[in-house]
Amino acid sequence: MRARRLRLGLYADEQELARVRSLVEDAVGSRRARILGGTVAITVDDGLDFLAEQWAVEHPGRSSGSRQQVTMDVSLGCSLRTWRAIRKAVLTALCPEGSGPHICRVPWTVG
């Protein structure tokens, strides 16, 4: 077992961040892995500007409220196979509609 990183870029408020944290914990808890540590940082990374733009396009006329561009970086102790399964489970939970056109509850990207 070695340390592996799961990094997500999100455009979320505190409530949605808590939901995404829970999704990660659920994905990890159902497999032979453990969370070694993690951070959620408010970013000013221009590379995540497209998430705010995605929100505006998908929710015309709605306020983004307290949503901010954040990076969630979680360190996991697991095998590569388990890391891939966790990553897939988290992404599926973030986007349960699949790859077809739809509106994301939380605009996201994975790094």
N, C-alpha and C positions, 0 to 999 in steps of 0.2 A: 504494500500500500504506500503510495507516495502522495505528496501534496499537489493538487491540481486546482486551477482557478476557473471560476465561472464568473464572467463579467457581463453585466447587462447595462445598456444605456436606456433610461426611461424618461418619460415626460409625465410625472406623477405628483400627486399631493400626498400628504401623510397617510391618508386612508388607503390609497392605492399602493403606496410603498409597503404598508403593513400586509396587504393582501399578497403582494409579490413575495415578501419575506416568507409568508406562510406557505406559498406554493413551493418555494425552494426547500423549506423545512420538510414539507410533506414528501417531496420527491427524494430527498436524502434519507428520510426516516424509513422509507419503504425498501431501502436497499442496504447493502453492506458498505456503508460509508458513514463519515461523520464530518460535521462542520468544524474546521479548525479555527476559523476566525472570519471576520468579514467587516466591510465598511460600506457605508452609504455616504457619498460625498456630493455636495452641491457643486456642480461644475459650471464653468463659464467657457466650456469647450465649444468653439464654433462648429465643430464636427457633429454636434448633436442638435444644431439649430433646426434641422429637417424634421425632428420630432415635434417641435412646437408648430411648424408649418403643417405637418400632417394633421395635428389636432385641429387647427384652424380650418383646414379643408374639409375634414370629416364632420366637424361640428360648427357649421356656419352660424354666426350670430350668437353663439354661446360663449360665455366668459370661461376662460381657462382656470379661473379661481386662483387657488394657491399652488397650482402645478408649477414645477420647476424641472429643469434638465438635471438629472441626477445619474450618477454612476453607482451601481451596486456591484461590489467586488467581493466574492465569497471564496474562501479557501477551503477546499474539500480534501479529506484524506480518503482516497479510493483508487481502484485500478482504472486504467484507461477505459475499459469496457463499461464499468460502472459510471464513470464520468460521462461517457456518451449517452448512457441511458438516462441519467439525471438531467442532462442538458436537453435531451429530446422531451422528457416529461415536462420540464419547466416551459419550454417553448410551446408545446401542445396545450398546456394549461393557459398560457398567455393568449394563445390564438386558437381556441377550440374549433373555429369555423374552417380551419385549414388554410390552404393557399389561395382559395378563390377570393373574389372581391368581397370585402366586408369592412365594417368599421371596428377599429381596435378600441377596447375599453381603456387600455393604457398603451400609447404609442411606445414602441421599444425597438431596440437593436441589440444584437449580441456581438461580443468581441472575443 
